[in-house]
Amino acid sequence: MELSTEEKIIEAAIQLVNSHGYKGATTRKIAEAAGVNEVTLFRHFGNKKGLIEAIVEKFSYIDFISQALKEEIVWDLEKDLHMIASLYQEQMDKKRDIIMVSIKEAAAFPELERMVAPIPTKYKQILVDYFQVMMQRGLMREIDAELVATNFFFLNFGYMLLKTRLNEDGTVIPIERFLNGNIALFIESLK
Protein backbone atom coordinates (compact mmCIF):
# COMPACT_ATOMS: atom_id res chain seq x y z
CA MET A 1 0.00 0.00 0.00
CA GLU A 2 1.43 3.31 -1.06
CA LEU A 3 1.71 6.07 1.50
CA SER A 4 -0.17 9.32 1.01
CA THR A 5 1.81 12.53 0.58
CA GLU A 6 1.12 13.48 4.20
CA GLU A 7 2.26 10.06 5.44
CA LYS A 8 5.47 10.32 3.38
CA ILE A 9 6.22 13.73 4.87
CA ILE A 10 5.45 12.53 8.40
CA GLU A 11 7.64 9.44 8.03
CA ALA A 12 10.51 11.52 6.59
CA ALA A 13 10.19 14.05 9.41
CA ILE A 14 10.28 11.37 12.09
CA GLN A 15 13.36 9.74 10.61
CA LEU A 16 15.21 13.04 10.12
CA VAL A 17 14.36 14.44 13.55
CA ASN A 18 15.40 11.11 15.05
CA SER A 19 18.76 11.13 13.28
CA HIS A 20 19.54 14.89 13.04
CA GLY A 21 17.51 16.44 15.84
CA TYR A 22 14.71 18.96 15.49
CA LYS A 23 16.91 21.83 14.30
CA GLY A 24 18.85 19.65 11.87
CA ALA A 25 15.67 18.34 10.26
CA THR A 26 14.84 21.38 8.16
CA THR A 27 11.65 21.57 6.14
CA ARG A 28 13.78 21.46 2.99
CA LYS A 29 15.49 18.23 4.08
CA ILE A 30 12.19 16.71 5.17
CA ALA A 31 10.58 17.54 1.82
CA GLU A 32 13.55 16.08 -0.07
CA ALA A 33 13.48 12.87 1.98
CA ALA A 34 9.72 12.57 1.37
CA GLY A 35 10.17 13.09 -2.37
CA VAL A 36 8.06 16.26 -2.45
CA ASN A 37 8.87 19.93 -2.76
CA GLU A 38 8.93 22.21 0.26
CA VAL A 39 5.79 24.05 -0.89
CA THR A 40 3.88 20.74 -0.67
CA LEU A 41 5.02 20.34 2.94
CA PHE A 42 3.83 23.86 3.74
CA ARG A 43 0.52 23.30 1.93
CA HIS A 44 -0.19 20.19 4.01
CA PHE A 45 1.11 21.35 7.39
CA GLY A 46 1.61 25.11 7.28
CA ASN A 47 5.04 25.01 8.87
CA LYS A 48 7.37 22.75 10.81
CA LYS A 49 5.39 23.20 14.02
CA GLY A 50 2.21 22.15 12.20
CA LEU A 51 4.01 19.07 10.92
CA ILE A 52 5.15 18.15 14.44
CA GLU A 53 1.62 18.69 15.76
CA ALA A 54 0.29 16.35 13.05
CA ILE A 55 2.89 13.76 14.03
CA VAL A 56 1.95 13.98 17.71
CA GLU A 57 -1.75 13.72 16.88
CA LYS A 58 -1.21 10.77 14.56
CA PHE A 59 0.91 8.92 17.05
CA SER A 60 -1.14 9.57 20.15
CA TYR A 61 -2.37 6.27 21.54
CA ILE A 62 -4.93 7.68 23.95
CA ASP A 63 -8.04 7.45 21.78
CA PHE A 64 -7.15 3.92 20.70
CA ILE A 65 -6.59 2.69 24.27
CA SER A 66 -9.61 4.58 25.62
CA GLN A 67 -11.89 2.99 23.00
CA ALA A 68 -10.41 -0.45 23.57
CA LEU A 69 -11.01 -0.12 27.31
CA LYS A 70 -14.65 0.74 26.76
CA GLU A 71 -15.09 -2.31 24.55
CA GLU A 72 -12.86 -4.89 26.23
CA ILE A 73 -12.93 -4.27 30.00
CA VAL A 74 -14.37 -7.30 31.82
CA TRP A 75 -13.82 -6.01 35.38
CA ASP A 76 -11.38 -8.79 36.21
CA LEU A 77 -8.15 -7.24 37.51
CA GLU A 78 -5.79 -9.80 35.97
CA LYS A 79 -7.45 -9.93 32.57
CA ASP A 80 -7.95 -6.17 32.36
CA LEU A 81 -4.41 -5.26 33.41
CA HIS A 82 -3.00 -7.81 30.98
CA MET A 83 -5.13 -6.33 28.19
CA ILE A 84 -4.24 -2.75 29.12
CA ALA A 85 -0.51 -3.48 29.34
CA SER A 86 -0.55 -5.48 26.10
CA LEU A 87 -2.30 -2.66 24.24
CA TYR A 88 0.11 -0.12 25.70
CA GLN A 89 3.17 -2.13 24.66
CA GLU A 90 1.71 -2.71 21.20
CA GLN A 91 1.14 1.02 20.75
CA MET A 92 4.59 1.87 22.09
CA ASP A 93 6.19 -0.51 19.59
CA LYS A 94 4.32 1.17 16.74
CA LYS A 95 5.18 4.68 17.95
CA ARG A 96 8.70 4.03 19.20
CA ASP A 97 10.41 6.47 16.82
CA ILE A 98 8.29 9.49 17.72
CA ILE A 99 8.47 8.63 21.43
CA MET A 100 12.25 8.49 21.31
CA VAL A 101 12.33 11.77 19.36
CA SER A 102 10.15 13.43 21.99
CA ILE A 103 12.41 12.17 24.77
CA LYS A 104 15.62 13.22 23.01
CA GLU A 105 14.32 16.59 21.84
CA ALA A 106 12.35 17.70 24.90
CA ALA A 107 14.97 20.15 26.14
CA ALA A 108 15.81 21.53 22.70
CA PHE A 109 12.21 21.73 21.52
CA PRO A 110 9.92 22.67 24.41
CA GLU A 111 6.93 22.98 22.06
CA LEU A 112 7.19 19.26 21.32
CA GLU A 113 7.31 18.55 25.04
CA ARG A 114 4.15 20.63 25.56
CA MET A 115 2.41 18.71 22.77
CA VAL A 116 3.46 15.26 24.02
CA ALA A 117 3.11 15.82 27.78
CA PRO A 118 -0.71 15.49 27.88
CA ILE A 119 -0.59 11.99 26.35
CA PRO A 120 0.84 10.10 29.36
CA THR A 121 -1.23 12.30 31.69
CA LYS A 122 -4.43 11.24 29.92
CA TYR A 123 -3.31 7.60 29.94
CA LYS A 124 -2.67 7.78 33.66
CA GLN A 125 -6.12 9.30 34.19
CA ILE A 126 -7.70 6.41 32.28
CA LEU A 127 -5.93 4.07 34.71
CA VAL A 128 -6.99 6.13 37.74
CA ASP A 129 -10.62 5.97 36.60
CA TYR A 130 -10.36 2.21 36.06
CA PHE A 131 -8.88 1.57 39.52
CA GLN A 132 -11.49 3.80 41.17
CA VAL A 133 -14.33 1.83 39.57
CA MET A 134 -12.66 -1.44 40.60
CA MET A 135 -12.59 -0.21 44.21
CA GLN A 136 -16.20 1.00 44.03
CA ARG A 137 -17.23 -2.45 42.81
CA GLY A 138 -15.31 -4.07 45.64
CA LEU A 139 -13.00 -5.86 43.20
CA MET A 140 -9.80 -4.52 44.74
CA ARG A 141 -8.86 -3.10 48.10
CA GLU A 142 -9.15 0.60 48.86
CA ILE A 143 -5.89 2.26 47.90
CA ASP A 144 -4.70 5.54 46.38
CA ALA A 145 -5.86 5.11 42.76
CA GLU A 146 -3.49 7.78 41.46
CA LEU A 147 -0.51 6.10 43.11
CA VAL A 148 -1.49 2.70 41.71
CA ALA A 149 -2.06 4.15 38.23
CA THR A 150 1.29 5.95 38.31
CA ASN A 151 3.10 2.77 39.33
CA PHE A 152 1.38 0.71 36.63
CA PHE A 153 2.17 3.38 34.03
CA PHE A 154 5.85 3.54 34.99
CA LEU A 155 6.14 -0.22 35.07
CA ASN A 156 5.00 -0.37 31.46
CA PHE A 157 6.82 2.75 30.29
CA GLY A 158 10.02 1.42 31.84
CA TYR A 159 9.68 -1.83 29.93
CA MET A 160 9.23 0.10 26.69
CA LEU A 161 12.36 2.16 27.43
CA LEU A 162 14.31 -0.95 28.27
CA LYS A 163 13.31 -2.57 24.98
CA THR A 164 13.93 0.46 22.79
CA ARG A 165 16.77 2.33 24.35
CA LEU A 166 18.64 0.58 27.09
CA ASN A 167 18.73 -3.00 25.93
CA GLU A 168 20.37 -2.97 22.52
CA ASP A 169 21.81 -6.49 22.86
CA GLY A 170 18.32 -8.02 22.60
CA THR A 171 18.27 -9.78 25.97
CA VAL A 172 15.13 -8.06 27.21
CA ILE A 173 12.64 -10.21 29.12
CA PRO A 174 10.05 -11.53 26.65
CA ILE A 175 6.80 -9.57 26.71
CA GLU A 176 4.60 -12.41 27.98
CA ARG A 177 6.98 -13.17 30.85
CA PHE A 178 7.12 -9.46 31.69
CA LEU A 179 3.34 -9.08 31.57
CA ASN A 180 2.47 -12.24 33.47
CA GLY A 181 5.12 -11.83 36.17
CA ASN A 182 4.63 -8.13 36.81
CA ILE A 183 0.87 -8.21 36.65
CA ALA A 184 0.83 -11.09 39.14
CA LEU A 185 3.05 -9.07 41.50
CA PHE A 186 0.97 -5.97 40.93
CA ILE A 187 -2.31 -7.74 41.61
CA GLU A 188 -0.93 -9.31 44.78
CA SER A 189 -0.48 -5.80 46.20
CA LEU A 190 -4.03 -4.77 45.23
CA LYS A 191 -6.05 -7.68 46.64
Number of C-alpha atoms within 10 A of each C-alpha: 3 6 9 9 15 17 14 17 26 22 18 20 26 23 18 20 22 20 12 12 17 22 12 13 20 17 20 14 16 26 22 15 17 20 13 15 15 17 14 14 24 15 9 14 18 12 15 17 12 14 21 21 17 16 19 19 14 12 19 20 21 20 12 12 18 15 10 14 18 9 9 12 15 12 15 12 21 15 13 16 22 18 19 21 20 16 17 21 19 14 17 21 14 13 16 19 18 23 21 16 19 23 13 15 19 17 11 13 14 12 15 20 15 11 14 21 13 13 18 17 14 15 19 22 16 16 23 19 14 20 25 19 15 18 16 12 11 11 16 18 14 14 13 11 19 16 12 18 21 17 14 20 18 14 17 20 17 13 19 19 15 16 20 18 11 13 13 10 7 11 9 14 13 10 15 11 10 16 21 14 11 16 20 15 11 18 13 9 12 15 11
